[in-house]
Amino acid sequence: MEDHLRTVWLKTLTIVGPTLFVAVGEFVREVYLRKHLPHYMVSAIAVATTLVAAVVFSWYMFRALEGLETERRTFKEALLSLKERERLAREMHDGLSQNLSVLKLEAYKLKGLVHEQPELLETIDSLDKLINQTYLEVRQTLYDLRASQRLDEGFWPTIDRQIQEFRRQTGVEVVVQSSMASQEPWSQLASVHILRIVQEALTNVRKHAGASTVVLTCREAGVGVEFTIHDDGCGFAARPTGSDDRYGLFVMQERAESVGGRLHVESQPGKGTTVTWVVPREGRRNIGAKGAAHVGG
């Protein structure tokens, strides 16, 4: 259930629950207990039942309200983190991205001045390629930083935009196979983390895989939803714990776990890589304090 539906449910339960309990209790006491038990036993049962019911009802309401408040607070912190990402993206665009453009222009001018010096031309060509590669990396980073801000358009439209940008920059074909259509049966916070996992997986494909095709699959899996990203690239063997790629996989695992899910990576040299993660449906998750922390990671 969405948060507002759960709030309505709790309010309704608060109003109807005690009233219904009293009505049922009086009915049982009048129709059954008083006809079969002494008066003092009926009173004792009524008092004990009322006390137990009050404790159970209060405990349930407290846990439900506490969970709802925790999720709202976590999502609010996540939104603040995303706004900070947007600010960083603007600063990078105004500073680093423009500086790289100037460097590229200066390298082009310099190349025209030393056209008769092969060694310098080779050095400038290498420098130009490095500037182009860095510019593409910065451009992709800026897009990734801003992508979560577009989630208000819907999860699947945001994923489509992400894939289109990936295709445009890399030329790698991405096939989406989803049985969920336009459904989003997970929390808003989970949408952010799912998007970040997709971004990280596509970044790994772009940097390391050398793939020609990527397949993104989404399907129902019991009480959860299973996502899979498979590429036909070079794959990899087990890497050292401290490597950059290992850290990226660790971050993806942390993101999945932060919304009550799990993530698994399978890869072999020459056989591509498959990243699979499962997130629970709305109302079946257990979001911890690290849920917001990893949005900004």
C-alpha positions as CSV (number, residue, x, y, z in Angstrom):
1,M,0.0,0.0,0.0
2,E,1.1,3.6,-0.6
3,D,1.9,5.6,2.5
4,H,-1.3,7.7,2.3
5,L,-3.4,4.5,2.1
6,R,-1.6,3.1,5.1
7,T,-2.2,6.4,7.0
8,V,-5.9,6.1,6.2
9,W,-5.9,2.5,7.3
10,L,-4.3,3.4,10.7
11,K,-6.8,6.2,11.3
12,T,-9.7,4.0,10.4
13,L,-8.4,1.2,12.7
14,T,-8.0,3.8,15.5
15,I,-11.6,4.8,15.3
16,V,-13.3,1.5,14.4
17,G,-11.0,-1.0,16.3
18,P,-11.9,-0.1,19.9
19,T,-15.5,0.3,19.1
20,L,-15.7,-3.0,17.4
21,F,-13.9,-4.7,20.2
22,V,-16.3,-3.3,22.8
23,A,-19.3,-4.4,20.7
24,V,-18.0,-7.9,20.2
25,G,-17.0,-8.2,23.9
26,E,-20.4,-7.1,25.1
27,F,-22.1,-9.5,22.8
28,V,-20.0,-12.5,23.9
29,R,-20.5,-11.6,27.6
30,E,-24.3,-11.2,27.3
31,V,-25.0,-14.1,25.0
32,Y,-22.6,-16.7,26.2
33,L,-20.5,-15.9,29.4
34,R,-23.3,-14.9,31.7
35,K,-25.2,-18.0,30.9
36,H,-22.4,-20.4,31.7
37,L,-20.1,-18.7,34.2
38,P,-20.4,-17.0,37.6
39,H,-20.6,-13.3,37.7
40,Y,-17.2,-12.8,39.3
41,M,-15.5,-14.9,36.5
42,V,-17.3,-13.0,33.8
43,S,-15.9,-9.7,35.3
44,A,-12.4,-11.2,35.6
45,I,-12.4,-12.4,32.0
46,A,-13.7,-9.0,30.8
47,V,-11.0,-7.1,32.7
48,A,-8.2,-9.4,31.6
49,T,-9.4,-9.5,28.0
50,T,-9.6,-5.7,27.9
51,L,-6.1,-5.2,29.3
52,V,-4.5,-7.7,26.9
53,A,-6.4,-6.2,23.9
54,A,-5.4,-2.7,24.9
55,V,-1.7,-3.6,25.2
56,V,-1.7,-5.5,21.9
57,F,-3.6,-2.7,20.1
58,S,-1.3,0.0,21.5
59,W,1.8,-2.0,20.6
60,Y,0.6,-2.6,17.1
61,M,-0.3,1.1,16.6
62,F,3.0,2.3,18.0
63,R,5.0,0.0,15.8
64,A,3.0,0.9,12.7
65,L,3.3,4.7,13.3
66,E,6.9,4.4,14.2
67,G,7.6,2.5,11.0
68,L,5.7,5.0,8.9
69,E,7.5,7.9,10.4
70,T,10.9,6.2,9.9
71,E,10.1,5.6,6.2
72,R,9.0,9.2,5.8
73,R,12.1,10.6,7.5
74,T,14.3,8.3,5.5
75,F,12.7,9.4,2.2
76,K,13.0,13.0,3.2
77,E,16.7,12.6,3.9
78,A,17.0,10.9,0.6
79,L,15.4,13.8,-1.2
80,L,17.7,16.3,0.5
81,S,20.6,14.1,-0.7
82,L,19.3,14.2,-4.2
83,K,19.0,18.0,-4.1
84,E,22.6,18.2,-3.0
85,R,23.5,16.0,-6.0
86,E,21.7,18.4,-8.3
87,R,23.7,21.3,-6.8
88,L,26.9,19.4,-7.4
89,A,25.9,18.7,-11.0
90,R,25.3,22.4,-11.7
91,E,28.7,23.3,-10.2
92,M,30.4,20.6,-12.2
93,H,28.7,21.8,-15.4
94,D,29.6,25.4,-14.8
95,G,33.2,24.6,-13.8
96,L,34.7,21.3,-14.8
97,S,32.7,20.7,-18.0
98,Q,33.3,24.2,-19.4
99,N,37.0,24.0,-18.5
100,L,37.3,20.7,-20.5
101,S,35.7,22.4,-23.4
102,V,38.2,25.2,-23.3
103,L,41.1,22.7,-23.0
104,K,39.8,20.8,-26.1
105,L,39.7,24.1,-28.1
106,E,43.2,25.0,-27.0
107,A,44.5,21.6,-27.9
108,Y,43.0,22.0,-31.4
109,K,44.7,25.4,-31.8
110,L,48.0,24.0,-30.5
111,K,47.8,21.1,-33.0
112,G,47.5,23.6,-35.9
113,L,50.7,25.3,-34.7
114,V,52.9,22.2,-34.5
115,H,51.7,20.3,-37.6
116,E,55.4,19.9,-38.8
117,Q,56.5,18.2,-35.5
118,P,55.4,14.6,-35.5
119,E,56.4,13.9,-31.9
120,L,54.4,16.9,-30.6
121,L,51.5,16.0,-32.8
122,E,51.4,12.5,-31.3
123,T,51.5,13.9,-27.8
124,I,48.7,16.4,-28.6
125,D,46.6,13.7,-30.2
126,S,46.9,11.6,-27.0
127,L,46.0,14.7,-25.0
128,D,43.0,15.4,-27.2
129,K,41.8,11.8,-26.8
130,L,42.2,12.0,-23.0
131,I,40.2,15.3,-22.9
132,N,37.4,13.7,-25.0
133,Q,37.3,10.6,-22.8
134,T,37.2,12.8,-19.6
135,Y,34.5,15.0,-21.1
136,L,32.3,12.0,-21.8
137,E,32.9,10.7,-18.3
138,V,31.9,14.1,-16.8
139,R,28.9,14.3,-19.1
140,Q,27.7,10.9,-18.0
141,T,28.3,11.7,-14.4
142,L,26.3,14.9,-14.7
143,Y,23.4,13.0,-16.3
144,D,23.5,10.3,-13.6
145,L,23.5,13.0,-10.9
146,R,20.5,14.6,-12.3
147,A,18.6,11.5,-13.3
148,S,17.0,10.9,-9.9
149,Q,15.4,14.3,-10.0
150,R,13.3,13.1,-12.9
151,L,11.7,10.4,-10.9
152,D,8.7,12.6,-10.5
153,E,7.9,11.8,-14.1
154,G,7.7,8.1,-13.2
155,F,10.2,5.3,-12.7
156,W,9.9,3.7,-16.1
157,P,10.1,7.0,-18.1
158,T,13.3,7.8,-16.1
159,I,14.8,4.4,-16.9
160,D,13.9,4.9,-20.6
161,R,15.8,8.2,-20.6
162,Q,18.7,6.6,-18.9
163,I,18.9,3.9,-21.5
164,Q,18.5,6.3,-24.4
165,E,21.4,8.4,-23.1
166,F,23.5,5.2,-22.6
167,R,22.8,4.1,-26.2
168,R,23.6,7.5,-27.6
169,Q,27.0,7.7,-25.8
170,T,28.1,4.1,-26.3
171,G,26.3,2.6,-29.3
172,V,25.5,-0.5,-27.2
173,E,22.1,-1.9,-27.8
174,V,19.9,-2.2,-24.7
175,V,16.8,-4.4,-24.6
176,V,14.2,-4.0,-21.9
177,Q,12.0,-7.0,-21.1
178,S,9.5,-6.2,-18.4
179,S,6.3,-8.0,-17.3
180,M,5.5,-5.1,-15.0
181,A,4.4,-2.7,-17.8
182,S,4.0,0.7,-16.1
183,Q,3.6,-0.8,-12.6
184,E,5.8,0.4,-9.7
185,P,4.8,-1.9,-6.8
186,W,7.8,-0.7,-4.7
187,S,8.4,2.3,-2.5
188,Q,9.6,5.7,-3.8
189,L,12.9,5.3,-1.9
190,A,13.3,1.9,-3.6
191,S,12.9,3.6,-7.0
192,V,15.9,5.8,-6.3
193,H,18.1,2.8,-5.3
194,I,16.9,0.7,-8.3
195,L,17.8,3.6,-10.6
196,R,21.2,3.9,-9.0
197,I,21.9,0.2,-9.4
198,V,20.9,0.4,-13.1
199,Q,23.3,3.4,-13.5
200,E,26.2,1.6,-11.8
201,A,25.7,-1.6,-13.8
202,L,25.6,0.4,-17.1
203,T,28.6,2.4,-16.0
204,N,30.5,-0.9,-15.5
205,V,29.4,-2.1,-18.9
206,R,30.6,1.2,-20.5
207,K,34.0,1.2,-18.8
208,H,34.9,-2.5,-18.7
209,A,32.7,-5.0,-20.5
210,G,33.2,-4.2,-24.2
211,A,29.7,-5.5,-24.7
212,S,27.5,-5.1,-27.8
213,T,24.1,-5.9,-26.1
214,V,22.7,-5.4,-22.7
215,V,19.4,-6.9,-21.5
216,L,17.4,-5.4,-18.7
217,T,14.7,-7.7,-17.3
218,C,12.0,-7.0,-14.7
219,R,9.6,-9.6,-13.5
220,E,7.5,-10.6,-10.5
221,A,9.3,-12.9,-8.0
222,G,7.0,-14.1,-5.2
223,V,6.5,-11.2,-2.8
224,G,9.2,-9.1,-4.6
225,V,10.2,-7.9,-8.0
226,E,13.4,-9.2,-9.7
227,F,15.6,-7.1,-11.9
228,T,18.4,-8.5,-14.0
229,I,21.0,-6.8,-16.2
230,H,23.0,-9.1,-18.4
231,D,25.7,-8.0,-20.9
232,D,27.5,-10.1,-23.5
233,G,30.9,-8.5,-22.7
234,C,34.2,-9.9,-21.6
235,G,33.2,-10.7,-18.1
236,F,35.7,-10.9,-15.3
237,A,37.2,-13.2,-12.7
238,A,37.2,-12.6,-9.0
239,R,38.9,-9.2,-8.2
240,P,40.8,-8.0,-5.1
241,T,38.5,-6.7,-2.4
242,G,40.0,-3.1,-2.6
243,S,39.6,-2.7,-6.4
244,D,37.4,0.1,-7.8
245,D,35.1,-2.5,-9.6
246,R,34.7,-4.4,-6.3
247,Y,33.7,-1.2,-4.6
248,G,31.1,-0.6,-7.2
249,L,29.6,-4.0,-6.7
250,F,29.7,-3.4,-2.9
251,V,27.7,-0.2,-3.3
252,M,25.1,-1.9,-5.5
253,Q,24.7,-4.6,-2.8
254,E,24.3,-2.0,-0.1
255,R,21.7,-0.2,-2.1
256,A,19.6,-3.3,-2.6
257,E,19.9,-4.3,1.1
258,S,19.0,-0.7,2.3
259,V,15.5,-1.2,0.9
260,G,15.1,-4.8,2.2
261,G,16.4,-6.5,-1.0
262,R,19.4,-8.5,-2.1
263,L,21.8,-8.5,-5.0
264,H,23.9,-11.1,-6.7
265,V,26.6,-10.9,-9.4
266,E,27.6,-13.7,-11.7
267,S,30.5,-13.3,-14.2
268,Q,33.1,-15.4,-16.0
269,P,35.8,-14.3,-18.4
270,G,34.5,-14.3,-21.9
271,K,30.9,-15.1,-20.8
272,G,29.6,-11.6,-19.8
273,T,28.2,-10.5,-16.5
274,T,24.8,-10.8,-14.9
275,V,23.6,-8.6,-12.1
276,T,20.4,-9.7,-10.4
277,W,18.6,-8.0,-7.5
278,V,15.3,-8.4,-5.8
279,V,13.3,-5.7,-4.1
280,P,10.2,-6.3,-1.9
281,R,6.9,-5.0,-2.9
282,E,5.4,-1.9,-1.1
283,G,4.5,-2.8,2.5
284,R,6.8,-5.8,2.7
285,R,10.1,-4.0,3.1
286,N,12.3,-3.3,6.1
287,I,14.1,0.0,5.5
288,G,17.0,0.7,7.8
289,A,18.8,3.9,8.6
290,K,21.3,3.3,5.8
291,G,18.5,3.7,3.3
292,A,19.0,7.4,2.9
293,A,22.8,7.3,3.5
294,H,23.4,5.3,0.3
295,V,21.2,7.6,-1.9
296,G,24.0,10.1,-1.7
297,G,26.7,7.5,-2.4
